[in-house]
Amino acid sequence: MTKNPNSVYKVRFSDCDLFGHLNNARYLDYFMNAREDHLKDHYDLKLTDYYQKGISWVVTEHEIAYLRSAVYDEIVNIESTLLLAETDSLYVELIMRDEEKNHLKAIMRTKFTSINPKTGKREPHTADFMEFAKSIENTIAGNTKNLQERIKELRYIKKEKETV
């Protein structure tokens, strides 16, 4: 089971600003849609199934760095990974690159907090869910303390691959 699922998306005209760049706010949509696709396609985890069971997550934090513009009609590759699963929170990292994965476009880290959709209150993850989450947790990527350190690490990894 992969810990770093990825998929490709086409940048749409309606998602761009007047310069043909992907609008900053739309990066969030692309990232969140990609993560939902990855959960469904790679882990057979459907958010609607959890919602019906009284389990849901809300975004409580986003940290994003825009590094290189994604542009109209470009194919981008989005990778996601679970950095850390805690009792009532999930920390996810999402990376957007060009289709060939040569250029880092943006990176985002998001904290999701588990809530009961009926009460709107925090609720701890079930033991079954924690077992699953721990099985896909990416402890290697999660070792990086902050976003700027992670960006440096990703750029260093790319340079290492280029010299081989």
N, C-alpha and C positions, 0 to 999 in steps of 0.2 A: 504494500500500500504506500503510495507516494505521500511524502510530507510537504511537497512543493508542487501542487497541481498548477498547470498553466493553460491558457487558452488565448486565442486571437480574436480581436474585435476590429471592426472598421470604424474610423472616426467619421461621423456623419456631419453633413453640412449644418443641420439644425443645432448641433452641439458646439458650433464654433463661433468665435467673435468675428468682427469685421475684417480682421487680418488673416482669417482662415486657421487660427490657432484654436485648439480645444479650450473652451471656456474653463477657467479655474474651478468653478463650482461643479462642472460636469465630470471632472476627474473623480470626484466622490462617487457619482452615479456609476461610472465605469468600474471603479474598484468594488463597490458594493454589489453590483450585478455579477461581476466576475466571481466574487467569493461565494455568492449564492449558487452560481452555476457549478463551481468547483465542489461545493458540499454535496450537491445533488448528483453530479456526474461521477465523482471519484469516491464518495463515501456513502452514496445512497441516503443522504440525510436531507430530508425535505422540511423546510421551515414550517410549512403549513401543518405537517403532521405533529410537530412539537407544539405549535400554537393550540391545536385541538386538544392536546394533552395538558394544557395549562402551563406551558413552558415557552418563554419568549426572551428575547434579548433586546436591549436598547443601547444605542451608542452613547457612551458617557464621555469619551475623549477621542479626538482626532489630532494627529500630528502629521503634517504633510510637507514635503519639499518638492517644489517644481524645478526640475533640473534642465530639461530641454523640451521645447514645444512639441506636442503632438499636433499634427496638422490635418486639415480636411483630406479625406479619402485615403489616409495612411492606414496601414494595418499595424496594430500594436499588439504586443504580447503582454498579458497580465498574469503574474504569478502570485499566489497567496500561500501563506503558511501560518499555522498556529504557533505563536512564540511561547505562550504560557497559559495553562488552564489553572485557575484558582477556584476556590469553593463557590464563588458567585460571580466570577468574571473570566473573560477570555481576552487575550491580547493577540491581535492578528497583524501581520505585516503583509503589505501588498506592494508589488513592484511592477511598474510599467516600463517596458523597453520597446524598441522598434521590433519589427517582425523577426529579424534575424538574431535578436538579443545582443546586438553590438553596442547599442547606446541606451543608457539609463535616462528615462524621460521624467519619471516621478516615483516617489516612494512615500508610502503612508503607513502609519501605525495607528491602530484603532483599538480602543477598549470597549468591549461589550459587557454589559451587566445583565445578569439573569434576573428576570422579573416574572411574576405571575400576572398574565394579562387581565385576569378578572379583578385582582386587587390593586394592581399597579405597584406592588411592593416587591422589594428584593426577595429572591428565594434561592437557596443553595441548589447547586446542580445535584442531580440524583447520582447515586453510586455507579449505576450503569453508564450514565453519560460521562462521568469523570474517568471511568476506565477507558472508554472510547477516546475521549479527548487526550488523555495521557499517551495513548498509543500513536497519535498523530502529531504530538507536540514536537516542534523542531528546536531542540535544545542548543543546536549549533548556532543557528541564526539568532536565537534568543540570548546568547551570551553577550552580545553587543549591548552596551549600556544605554546609549542614546542614538537618536536618528543620525546626527552628524558623524558619529563614529561608524555607524553602519554604512553610510554613503561612502566613506573613505575605504572601508573594507571591501565593498562591492567593486569600487573602482580599482583597488589593488588586485583583486581576484581576476578582473578582466585583463589587466596589464600582464599578470602572470601567465594567463592563457595565451596572450599574444606572443610572448617570448618563447613559448614551447614549440 
